[in-house]
Amino acid sequence: MNVVAEENKRQVISLLDEAYACRTNNLNQSSQLAKKALVLSRRINDRALIGKSLSELALFSMIKGEHVNVLINRKAKDFEFHCMY
């Protein structure tokens, strides 16, 4: 692995660590940091870090109660899709 990729990987891990650490004080900041980590993970195409970023985003969404909205919207879209065809 080249030096740039290794540094990017360390940056993603640092972002995720910081996001998790501040979740009790500033959940919105945690979500923003996890989103940045996800973008960088996708840029370097690291599947493990993409998964970890998505997992932390899901955790923060669940804590904020956003998972309920996501499920409701997904069910509504599925219902609309099935009604159309």
C-alpha positions as YAML, in Angstrom:
chain: A
units: angstrom
residues:
- id: 1
  name: MET
  ca: [0.00, 0.00, 0.00]
- id: 2
  name: ASN
  ca: [1.36, 3.42, -0.87]
- id: 3
  name: VAL
  ca: [2.05, 6.18, 1.63]
- id: 4
  name: VAL
  ca: [-0.89, 8.37, 0.55]
- id: 5
  name: ALA
  ca: [-3.39, 5.53, 0.87]
- id: 6
  name: GLU
  ca: [-2.03, 4.62, 4.30]
- id: 7
  name: GLU
  ca: [-2.33, 8.25, 5.46]
- id: 8
  name: ASN
  ca: [-5.91, 8.45, 4.13]
- id: 9
  name: LYS
  ca: [-6.73, 5.24, 5.99]
- id: 10
  name: ARG
  ca: [-5.35, 6.71, 9.23]
- id: 11
  name: GLN
  ca: [-7.40, 9.86, 8.62]
- id: 12
  name: VAL
  ca: [-10.60, 7.83, 8.20]
- id: 13
  name: ILE
  ca: [-9.92, 5.90, 11.40]
- id: 14
  name: SER
  ca: [-9.23, 9.17, 13.22]
- id: 15
  name: LEU
  ca: [-12.49, 10.69, 11.96]
- id: 16
  name: LEU
  ca: [-14.45, 7.65, 13.05]
- id: 17
  name: ASP
  ca: [-12.78, 7.59, 16.46]
- id: 18
  name: GLU
  ca: [-13.58, 11.27, 16.95]
- id: 19
  name: ALA
  ca: [-17.16, 10.77, 15.76]
- id: 20
  name: TYR
  ca: [-17.72, 7.97, 18.25]
- id: 21
  name: ALA
  ca: [-16.07, 9.86, 21.10]
- id: 22
  name: CYS
  ca: [-18.25, 12.96, 20.74]
- id: 23
  name: ARG
  ca: [-21.55, 11.13, 20.20]
- id: 24
  name: THR
  ca: [-22.83, 11.85, 23.71]
- id: 25
  name: ASN
  ca: [-22.12, 15.59, 23.52]
- id: 26
  name: ASN
  ca: [-22.77, 16.44, 19.88]
- id: 27
  name: LEU
  ca: [-24.56, 13.80, 17.83]
- id: 28
  name: ASN
  ca: [-24.84, 16.05, 14.79]
- id: 29
  name: GLN
  ca: [-21.07, 16.55, 14.75]
- id: 30
  name: SER
  ca: [-20.65, 12.78, 15.07]
- id: 31
  name: SER
  ca: [-22.82, 12.29, 11.98]
- id: 32
  name: GLN
  ca: [-20.87, 14.89, 10.02]
- id: 33
  name: LEU
  ca: [-17.54, 13.31, 10.92]
- id: 34
  name: ALA
  ca: [-18.80, 9.85, 9.98]
- id: 35
  name: LYS
  ca: [-20.03, 11.22, 6.64]
- id: 36
  name: LYS
  ca: [-16.59, 12.69, 5.95]
- id: 37
  name: ALA
  ca: [-15.06, 9.33, 6.84]
- id: 38
  name: LEU
  ca: [-17.45, 7.61, 4.43]
- id: 39
  name: VAL
  ca: [-16.55, 9.95, 1.58]
- id: 40
  name: LEU
  ca: [-12.84, 9.41, 2.14]
- id: 41
  name: SER
  ca: [-13.32, 5.64, 2.53]
- id: 42
  name: ARG
  ca: [-15.09, 5.51, -0.80]
- id: 43
  name: ARG
  ca: [-12.40, 7.66, -2.41]
- id: 44
  name: ILE
  ca: [-9.69, 5.20, -1.35]
- id: 45
  name: ASN
  ca: [-12.03, 2.26, -2.05]
- id: 46
  name: ASP
  ca: [-11.46, 0.58, 1.33]
- id: 47
  name: ARG
  ca: [-14.42, -1.75, 1.81]
- id: 48
  name: ALA
  ca: [-13.76, -2.35, 5.51]
- id: 49
  name: LEU
  ca: [-13.69, 1.37, 6.26]
- id: 50
  name: ILE
  ca: [-16.74, 1.99, 4.08]
- id: 51
  name: GLY
  ca: [-18.59, -0.61, 6.15]
- id: 52
  name: LYS
  ca: [-17.38, 0.86, 9.44]
- id: 53
  name: SER
  ca: [-18.38, 4.37, 8.32]
- id: 54
  name: LEU
  ca: [-21.84, 3.18, 7.31]
- id: 55
  name: SER
  ca: [-22.20, 1.28, 10.56]
- id: 56
  name: GLU
  ca: [-21.41, 4.35, 12.64]
- id: 57
  name: LEU
  ca: [-23.75, 6.50, 10.54]
- id: 58
  name: ALA
  ca: [-26.50, 3.95, 11.15]
- id: 59
  name: LEU
  ca: [-25.79, 4.00, 14.89]
- id: 60
  name: PHE
  ca: [-25.98, 7.79, 15.05]
- id: 61
  name: SER
  ca: [-29.18, 7.80, 12.98]
- id: 62
  name: MET
  ca: [-30.72, 5.21, 15.28]
- id: 63
  name: ILE
  ca: [-29.81, 7.24, 18.36]
- id: 64
  name: LYS
  ca: [-31.40, 10.35, 16.82]
- id: 65
  name: GLY
  ca: [-34.49, 8.36, 15.88]
- id: 66
  name: GLU
  ca: [-33.91, 8.89, 12.17]
- id: 67
  name: HIS
  ca: [-34.01, 5.15, 11.50]
- id: 68
  name: VAL
  ca: [-37.77, 5.22, 11.98]
- id: 69
  name: ASN
  ca: [-38.13, 7.88, 9.29]
- id: 70
  name: VAL
  ca: [-35.88, 5.92, 6.94]
- id: 71
  name: LEU
  ca: [-37.93, 2.76, 7.42]
- id: 72
  name: ILE
  ca: [-41.22, 4.60, 6.93]
- id: 73
  name: ASN
  ca: [-39.94, 6.31, 3.76]
- id: 74
  name: ARG
  ca: [-38.58, 3.03, 2.40]
- id: 75
  name: LYS
  ca: [-41.89, 1.25, 3.04]
- id: 76
  name: ALA
  ca: [-43.79, 4.11, 1.39]
- id: 77
  name: LYS
  ca: [-41.55, 3.96, -1.67]
- id: 78
  name: ASP
  ca: [-41.92, 0.18, -1.87]
- id: 79
  name: PHE
  ca: [-45.69, 0.56, -1.61]
- id: 80
  name: GLU
  ca: [-45.75, 3.22, -4.34]
- id: 81
  name: PHE
  ca: [-43.56, 1.06, -6.57]
- id: 82
  name: HIS
  ca: [-45.81, -1.97, -6.17]
- id: 83
  name: CYS
  ca: [-48.93, 0.12, -6.80]
- id: 84
  name: MET
  ca: [-47.47, 1.42, -10.05]
- id: 85
  name: TYR
  ca: [-46.81, -2.03, -11.48]
...
